[in-house]
Amino acid sequence: MHRYTSICLLLLLSGCGLDVASSAATGAATKAEEIKQAEKTKEQFQQRLDAANQAAQKQREEMEKAANP
């Protein structure tokens, strides 16, 4: 009887281990997707920042031309 109980307990615990491993894999996949999205957002922000800097530079150049005819 003790042997049967031990086997049942072992099977239950191994099932929990699989569930934890599955949850960890799902969590890792979610984090990887979050990282990809964050990199995409960063790239878009950098592009907008570069465009704004170029526009500001152009405006400065135009103001300098107007001030020094």
Gaussian input, Z-matrix of N, CA and C with variables (Angstrom, degrees):
# hf/3-21g

backbone

0 1
 N
 C     1     B1
 C     2     B2     1     A1
 N     3     B3     2     A2     1     D1
 C     4     B4     3     A3     2     D2
 C     5     B5     4     A4     3     D3
 N     6     B6     5     A5     4     D4
 C     7     B7     6     A6     5     D5
 C     8     B8     7     A7     6     D6
 N     9     B9     8     A8     7     D7
 C    10    B10     9     A9     8     D8
 C    11    B11    10    A10     9     D9
 N    12    B12    11    A11    10    D10
 C    13    B13    12    A12    11    D11
 C    14    B14    13    A13    12    D12
 N    15    B15    14    A14    13    D13
 C    16    B16    15    A15    14    D14
 C    17    B17    16    A16    15    D15
 N    18    B18    17    A17    16    D16
 C    19    B19    18    A18    17    D17
 C    20    B20    19    A19    18    D18
 N    21    B21    20    A20    19    D19
 C    22    B22    21    A21    20    D20
 C    23    B23    22    A22    21    D21
 N    24    B24    23    A23    22    D22
 C    25    B25    24    A24    23    D23
 C    26    B26    25    A25    24    D24
 N    27    B27    26    A26    25    D25
 C    28    B28    27    A27    26    D26
 C    29    B29    28    A28    27    D27
 N    30    B30    29    A29    28    D28
 C    31    B31    30    A30    29    D29
 C    32    B32    31    A31    30    D30
 N    33    B33    32    A32    31    D31
 C    34    B34    33    A33    32    D32
 C    35    B35    34    A34    33    D33
 N    36    B36    35    A35    34    D34
 C    37    B37    36    A36    35    D35
 C    38    B38    37    A37    36    D36
 N    39    B39    38    A38    37    D37
 C    40    B40    39    A39    38    D38
 C    41    B41    40    A40    39    D39
 N    42    B42    41    A41    40    D40
 C    43    B43    42    A42    41    D41
 C    44    B44    43    A43    42    D42
 N    45    B45    44    A44    43    D43
 C    46    B46    45    A45    44    D44
 C    47    B47    46    A46    45    D45
 N    48    B48    47    A47    46    D46
 C    49    B49    48    A48    47    D47
 C    50    B50    49    A49    48    D48
 N    51    B51    50    A50    49    D49
 C    52    B52    51    A51    50    D50
 C    53    B53    52    A52    51    D51
 N    54    B54    53    A53    52    D52
 C    55    B55    54    A54    53    D53
 C    56    B56    55    A55    54    D54
 N    57    B57    56    A56    55    D55
 C    58    B58    57    A57    56    D56
 C    59    B59    58    A58    57    D57
 N    60    B60    59    A59    58    D58
 C    61    B61    60    A60    59    D59
 C    62    B62    61    A61    60    D60
 N    63    B63    62    A62    61    D61
 C    64    B64    63    A63    62    D62
 C    65    B65    64    A64    63    D63
 N    66    B66    65    A65    64    D64
 C    67    B67    66    A66    65    D65
 C    68    B68    67    A67    66    D66
 N    69    B69    68    A68    67    D67
 C    70    B70    69    A69    68    D68
 C    71    B71    70    A70    69    D69
 N    72    B72    71    A71    70    D70
 C    73    B73    72    A72    71    D71
 C    74    B74    73    A73    72    D72
 N    75    B75    74    A74    73    D73
 C    76    B76    75    A75    74    D74
 C    77    B77    76    A76    75    D75
 N    78    B78    77    A77    76    D76
 C    79    B79    78    A78    77    D77
 C    80    B80    79    A79    78    D78
 N    81    B81    80    A80    79    D79
 C    82    B82    81    A81    80    D80
 C    83    B83    82    A82    81    D81
 N    84    B84    83    A83    82    D82
 C    85    B85    84    A84    83    D83
 C    86    B86    85    A85    84    D84
 N    87    B87    86    A86    85    D85
 C    88    B88    87    A87    86    D86
 C    89    B89    88    A88    87    D87
 N    90    B90    89    A89    88    D88
 C    91    B91    90    A90    89    D89
 C    92    B92    91    A91    90    D90
 N    93    B93    92    A92    91    D91
 C    94    B94    93    A93    92    D92
 C    95    B95    94    A94    93    D93
 N    96    B96    95    A95    94    D94
 C    97    B97    96    A96    95    D95
 C    98    B98    97    A97    96    D96
 N    99    B99    98    A98    97    D97
 C   100   B100    99    A99    98    D98
 C   101   B101   100   A100    99    D99
 N   102   B102   101   A101   100   D100
 C   103   B103   102   A102   101   D101
 C   104   B104   103   A103   102   D102
 N   105   B105   104   A104   103   D103
 C   106   B106   105   A105   104   D104
 C   107   B107   106   A106   105   D105
 N   108   B108   107   A107   106   D106
 C   109   B109   108   A108   107   D107
 C   110   B110   109   A109   108   D108
 N   111   B111   110   A110   109   D109
 C   112   B112   111   A111   110   D110
 C   113   B113   112   A112   111   D111
 N   114   B114   113   A113   112   D112
 C   115   B115   114   A114   113   D113
 C   116   B116   115   A115   114   D114
 N   117   B117   116   A116   115   D115
 C   118   B118   117   A117   116   D116
 C   119   B119   118   A118   117   D117
 N   120   B120   119   A119   118   D118
 C   121   B121   120   A120   119   D119
 C   122   B122   121   A121   120   D120
 N   123   B123   122   A122   121   D121
 C   124   B124   123   A123   122   D122
 C   125   B125   124   A124   123   D123
 N   126   B126   125   A125   124   D124
 C   127   B127   126   A126   125   D125
 C   128   B128   127   A127   126   D126
 N   129   B129   128   A128   127   D127
 C   130   B130   129   A129   128   D128
 C   131   B131   130   A130   129   D129
 N   132   B132   131   A131   130   D130
 C   133   B133   132   A132   131   D131
 C   134   B134   133   A133   132   D132
 N   135   B135   134   A134   133   D133
 C   136   B136   135   A135   134   D134
 C   137   B137   136   A136   135   D135
 N   138   B138   137   A137   136   D136
 C   139   B139   138   A138   137   D137
 C   140   B140   139   A139   138   D138
 N   141   B141   140   A140   139   D139
 C   142   B142   141   A141   140   D140
 C   143   B143   142   A142   141   D141
 N   144   B144   143   A143   142   D142
 C   145   B145   144   A144   143   D143
 C   146   B146   145   A145   144   D144
 N   147   B147   146   A146   145   D145
 C   148   B148   147   A147   146   D146
 C   149   B149   148   A148   147   D147
 N   150   B150   149   A149   148   D148
 C   151   B151   150   A150   149   D149
 C   152   B152   151   A151   150   D150
 N   153   B153   152   A152   151   D151
 C   154   B154   153   A153   152   D152
 C   155   B155   154   A154   153   D153
 N   156   B156   155   A155   154   D154
 C   157   B157   156   A156   155   D155
 C   158   B158   157   A157   156   D156
 N   159   B159   158   A158   157   D157
 C   160   B160   159   A159   158   D158
 C   161   B161   160   A160   159   D159
 N   162   B162   161   A161   160   D160
 C   163   B163   162   A162   161   D161
 C   164   B164   163   A163   162   D162
 N   165   B165   164   A164   163   D163
 C   166   B166   165   A165   164   D164
 C   167   B167   166   A166   165   D165
 N   168   B168   167   A167   166   D166
 C   169   B169   168   A168   167   D167
 C   170   B170   169   A169   168   D168
 N   171   B171   170   A170   169   D169
 C   172   B172   171   A171   170   D170
 C   173   B173   172   A172   171   D171
 N   174   B174   173   A173   172   D172
 C   175   B175   174   A174   173   D173
 C   176   B176   175   A175   174   D174
 N   177   B177   176   A176   175   D175
 C   178   B178   177   A177   176   D176
 C   179   B179   178   A178   177   D177
 N   180   B180   179   A179   178   D178
 C   181   B181   180   A180   179   D179
 C   182   B182   181   A181   180   D180
 N   183   B183   182   A182   181   D181
 C   184   B184   183   A183   182   D182
 C   185   B185   184   A184   183   D183
 N   186   B186   185   A185   184   D184
 C   187   B187   186   A186   185   D185
 C   188   B188   187   A187   186   D186
 N   189   B189   188   A188   187   D187
 C   190   B190   189   A189   188   D188
 C   191   B191   190   A190   189   D189
 N   192   B192   191   A191   190   D190
 C   193   B193   192   A192   191   D191
 C   194   B194   193   A193   192   D192
 N   195   B195   194   A194   193   D193
 C   196   B196   195   A195   194   D194
 C   197   B197   196   A196   195   D195
 N   198   B198   197   A197   196   D196
 C   199   B199   198   A198   197   D197
 C   200   B200   199   A199   198   D198
 N   201   B201   200   A200   199   D199
 C   202   B202   201   A201   200   D200
 C   203   B203   202   A202   201   D201
 N   204   B204   203   A203   202   D202
 C   205   B205   204   A204   203   D203
 C   206   B206   205   A205   204   D204

   B1=1.4468
   B2=1.5299
   B3=1.3286
   B4=1.4564
   B5=1.5235
   B6=1.3186
   B7=1.4597
   B8=1.5305
   B9=1.3155
   B10=1.4606
   B11=1.5284
   B12=1.3128
   B13=1.4621
   B14=1.5253
   B15=1.3101
   B16=1.4644
   B17=1.5247
   B18=1.3261
   B19=1.4682
   B20=1.5250
   B21=1.3184
   B22=1.4718
   B23=1.5258
   B24=1.3141
   B25=1.4602
   B26=1.5225
   B27=1.2973
   B28=1.4611
   B29=1.5277
   B30=1.3103
   B31=1.4616
   B32=1.5346
   B33=1.2994
   B34=1.4718
   B35=1.5264
   B36=1.3249
   B37=1.4545
   B38=1.5272
   B39=1.3191
   B40=1.4665
   B41=1.5198
   B42=1.3144
   B43=1.4621
   B44=1.5131
   B45=1.3154
   B46=1.4571
   B47=1.5266
   B48=1.2891
   B49=1.4593
   B50=1.5171
   B51=1.3118
   B52=1.4619
   B53=1.5228
   B54=1.3175
   B55=1.4617
   B56=1.5237
   B57=1.3073
   B58=1.4595
   B59=1.5246
   B60=1.3133
   B61=1.4624
   B62=1.5238
   B63=1.3112
   B64=1.4641
   B65=1.5277
   B66=1.3183
   B67=1.4622
   B68=1.5205
   B69=1.3120
   B70=1.4628
   B71=1.5221
   B72=1.3221
   B73=1.4659
   B74=1.5265
   B75=1.3104
   B76=1.4596
   B77=1.5183
   B78=1.3237
   B79=1.4651
   B80=1.5231
   B81=1.3140
   B82=1.4674
   B83=1.5268
   B84=1.3008
   B85=1.4651
   B86=1.5271
   B87=1.3196
   B88=1.4595
   B89=1.5209
   B90=1.3183
   B91=1.4686
   B92=1.5171
   B93=1.3241
   B94=1.4644
   B95=1.5263
   B96=1.3135
   B97=1.4721
   B98=1.5270
   B99=1.3201
   B100=1.4718
   B101=1.5302
   B102=1.3154
   B103=1.4648
   B104=1.5318
   B105=1.3261
   B106=1.4674
   B107=1.5228
   B108=1.3238
   B109=1.4648
   B110=1.5274
   B111=1.3184
   B112=1.4659
   B113=1.5293
   B114=1.3208
   B115=1.4711
   B116=1.5203
   B117=1.3208
   B118=1.4629
   B119=1.5294
   B120=1.3141
   B121=1.4613
   B122=1.5242
   B123=1.3167
   B124=1.4649
   B125=1.5240
   B126=1.3182
   B127=1.4632
   B128=1.5334
   B129=1.3277
   B130=1.4649
   B131=1.5272
   B132=1.3183
   B133=1.4547
   B134=1.5210
   B135=1.3308
   B136=1.4587
   B137=1.5263
   B138=1.3218
   B139=1.4634
   B140=1.5241
   B141=1.3323
   B142=1.4720
   B143=1.5221
   B144=1.3096
   B145=1.4638
   B146=1.5221
   B147=1.3209
   B148=1.4690
   B149=1.5267
   B150=1.3247
   B151=1.4639
   B152=1.5296
   B153=1.3187
   B154=1.4642
   B155=1.5272
   B156=1.3162
   B157=1.4666
   B158=1.5232
   B159=1.3100
   B160=1.4607
   B161=1.5285
   B162=1.3200
   B163=1.4594
   B164=1.5268
   B165=1.3297
   B166=1.4596
   B167=1.5269
   B168=1.3166
   B169=1.4626
   B170=1.5283
   B171=1.3067
   B172=1.4670
   B173=1.5217
   B174=1.3377
   B175=1.4619
   B176=1.5308
   B177=1.3239
   B178=1.4707
   B179=1.5260
   B180=1.3271
   B181=1.4709
   B182=1.5335
   B183=1.3376
   B184=1.4745
   B185=1.5324
   B186=1.3316
   B187=1.4768
   B188=1.5195
   B189=1.3395
   B190=1.4546
   B191=1.5338
   B192=1.3478
   B193=1.4610
   B194=1.5177
   B195=1.3272
   B196=1.4544
   B197=1.5233
   B198=1.3186
   B199=1.4726
   B200=1.5240
   B201=1.3123
   B202=1.4635
   B203=1.5297
   B204=1.3530
   B205=1.4641
   B206=1.5009
   A1=110.37
   A2=115.65
   A3=120.15
   A4=110.51
   A5=115.51
   A6=120.91
   A7=110.23
   A8=118.63
   A9=123.95
   A10=109.85
   A11=117.28
   A12=122.14
   A13=110.38
   A14=116.79
   A15=121.09
   A16=111.16
   A17=116.77
   A18=120.90
   A19=110.38
   A20=117.24
   A21=120.80
   A22=110.74
   A23=116.64
   A24=120.72
   A25=110.71
   A26=116.73
   A27=121.59
   A28=110.67
   A29=117.81
   A30=121.62
   A31=111.36
   A32=116.86
   A33=120.54
   A34=111.26
   A35=116.07
   A36=119.90
   A37=111.79
   A38=117.32
   A39=119.00
   A40=110.38
   A41=117.91
   A42=121.61
   A43=111.38
   A44=117.42
   A45=121.52
   A46=110.27
   A47=116.66
   A48=120.58
   A49=111.62
   A50=116.62
   A51=120.19
   A52=110.41
   A53=116.12
   A54=120.18
   A55=110.18
   A56=117.35
   A57=121.39
   A58=110.39
   A59=117.35
   A60=121.04
   A61=110.38
   A62=116.24
   A63=120.79
   A64=110.54
   A65=117.36
   A66=121.38
   A67=111.05
   A68=116.94
   A69=120.91
   A70=110.49
   A71=117.13
   A72=120.73
   A73=110.30
   A74=117.02
   A75=120.87
   A76=110.52
   A77=116.69
   A78=120.94
   A79=111.66
   A80=116.40
   A81=120.60
   A82=110.53
   A83=117.18
   A84=120.76
   A85=110.59
   A86=116.81
   A87=121.00
   A88=110.76
   A89=116.71
   A90=120.70
   A91=111.05
   A92=116.96
   A93=120.62
   A94=110.25
   A95=117.09
   A96=121.05
   A97=110.45
   A98=117.10
   A99=120.66
   A100=110.54
   A101=116.59
   A102=120.84
   A103=110.21
   A104=116.77
   A105=120.06
   A106=110.66
   A107=116.40
   A108=120.66
   A109=110.39
   A110=117.24
   A111=120.84
   A112=110.81
   A113=117.00
   A114=120.34
   A115=110.78
   A116=116.90
   A117=121.11
   A118=110.02
   A119=116.83
   A120=121.27
   A121=110.64
   A122=116.78
   A123=121.13
   A124=110.59
   A125=116.70
   A126=121.21
   A127=110.64
   A128=116.81
   A129=120.62
   A130=110.63
   A131=117.03
   A132=121.22
   A133=109.94
   A134=117.54
   A135=121.53
   A136=110.81
   A137=116.81
   A138=120.32
   A139=111.13
   A140=116.57
   A141=119.83
   A142=111.19
   A143=116.51
   A144=121.04
   A145=110.25
   A146=117.31
   A147=121.00
   A148=110.86
   A149=116.97
   A150=120.84
   A151=110.55
   A152=117.52
   A153=121.03
   A154=111.06
   A155=116.75
   A156=120.51
   A157=111.40
   A158=117.17
   A159=120.59
   A160=111.14
   A161=116.71
   A162=120.73
   A163=110.61
   A164=116.85
   A165=120.86
   A166=110.45
   A167=117.62
   A168=121.56
   A169=110.44
   A170=116.71
   A171=120.93
   A172=110.33
   A173=116.05
   A174=119.81
   A175=110.51
   A176=117.92
   A177=120.91
   A178=111.09
   A179=115.68
   A180=120.40
   A181=110.56
   A182=116.18
   A183=119.76
   A184=111.25
   A185=116.35
   A186=120.10
   A187=110.07
   A188=117.35
   A189=120.52
   A190=110.90
   A191=116.17
   A192=119.65
   A193=110.88
   A194=116.39
   A195=120.02
   A196=111.26
   A197=116.57
   A198=120.37
   A199=111.64
   A200=118.69
   A201=123.35
   A202=110.09
   A203=116.67
   A204=117.60
   A205=113.70
   D1=-40.89
   D2=179.90
   D3=-62.56
   D4=-38.21
   D5=-179.89
   D6=-64.97
   D7=-41.30
   D8=179.35
   D9=-63.05
   D10=-43.14
   D11=179.20
   D12=-64.10
   D13=-41.85
   D14=179.14
   D15=-62.78
   D16=-41.91
   D17=179.52
   D18=-65.15
   D19=-43.33
   D20=178.52
   D21=-62.48
   D22=-43.26
   D23=179.37
   D24=-63.72
   D25=-41.74
   D26=178.41
   D27=-62.08
   D28=-43.72
   D29=179.10
   D30=-64.24
   D31=-41.23
   D32=178.50
   D33=-63.35
   D34=-44.33
   D35=-178.97
   D36=-67.80
   D37=-37.20
   D38=178.96
   D39=-67.82
   D40=-33.29
   D41=175.64
   D42=-63.74
   D43=-39.14
   D44=177.41
   D45=-65.01
   D46=-37.78
   D47=178.85
   D48=-63.28
   D49=-38.99
   D50=178.08
   D51=-66.31
   D52=-39.18
   D53=179.47
   D54=-64.70
   D55=-41.53
   D56=178.85
   D57=-65.01
   D58=-42.85
   D59=178.80
   D60=-63.53
   D61=-40.88
   D62=178.38
   D63=-64.16
   D64=-42.45
   D65=178.30
   D66=-64.38
   D67=-39.40
   D68=179.19
   D69=-65.09
   D70=-41.07
   D71=179.34
   D72=-65.30
   D73=-41.39
   D74=177.92
   D75=-64.71
   D76=-41.79
   D77=178.25
   D78=-63.17
   D79=-39.33
   D80=179.17
   D81=-66.33
   D82=-40.35
   D83=178.51
   D84=-65.01
   D85=-39.19
   D86=177.89
   D87=-64.53
   D88=-43.60
   D89=178.50
   D90=-63.13
   D91=-40.53
   D92=178.82
   D93=-61.42
   D94=-41.26
   D95=178.41
   D96=-66.39
   D97=-39.25
   D98=177.45
   D99=-62.59
   D100=-39.78
   D101=179.62
   D102=-65.45
   D103=-43.57
   D104=177.91
   D105=-60.10
   D106=-43.42
   D107=-179.47
   D108=-65.66
   D109=-40.07
   D110=178.87
   D111=-64.61
   D112=-39.63
   D113=177.94
   D114=-65.16
   D115=-39.45
   D116=178.24
   D117=-64.59
   D118=-43.69
   D119=178.40
   D120=-63.10
   D121=-41.44
   D122=178.57
   D123=-62.23
   D124=-43.20
   D125=179.87
   D126=-63.03
   D127=-43.72
   D128=178.52
   D129=-62.85
   D130=-41.96
   D131=178.96
   D132=-62.97
   D133=-43.30
   D134=-179.75
   D135=-62.35
   D136=-40.23
   D137=178.02
   D138=-63.03
   D139=-42.80
   D140=178.35
   D141=-65.84
   D142=-39.17
   D143=179.06
   D144=-64.62
   D145=-43.74
   D146=177.80
   D147=-61.23
   D148=-43.00
   D149=179.42
   D150=-63.50
   D151=-41.11
   D152=178.74
   D153=-65.80
   D154=-39.81
   D155=177.59
   D156=-64.78
   D157=-40.00
   D158=177.90
   D159=-65.40
   D160=-41.41
   D161=178.38
   D162=-63.99
   D163=-41.07
   D164=178.82
   D165=-65.79
   D166=-40.24
   D167=177.94
   D168=-63.11
   D169=-43.84
   D170=179.43
   D171=-62.47
   D172=-41.94
   D173=179.24
   D174=-64.09
   D175=-41.23
   D176=177.79
   D177=-61.45
   D178=-43.67
   D179=179.74
   D180=-62.24
   D181=-41.93
   D182=179.13
   D183=-65.45
   D184=-37.99
   D185=179.32
   D186=-67.82
   D187=-38.05
   D188=178.74
   D189=-65.95
   D190=-40.00
   D191=177.52
   D192=-63.68
   D193=-39.99
   D194=-179.13
   D195=-69.65
   D196=-33.16
   D197=-179.41
   D198=-78.04
   D199=-26.85
   D200=-178.85
   D201=-121.62
   D202=78.83
   D203=-177.15
   D204=-71.83

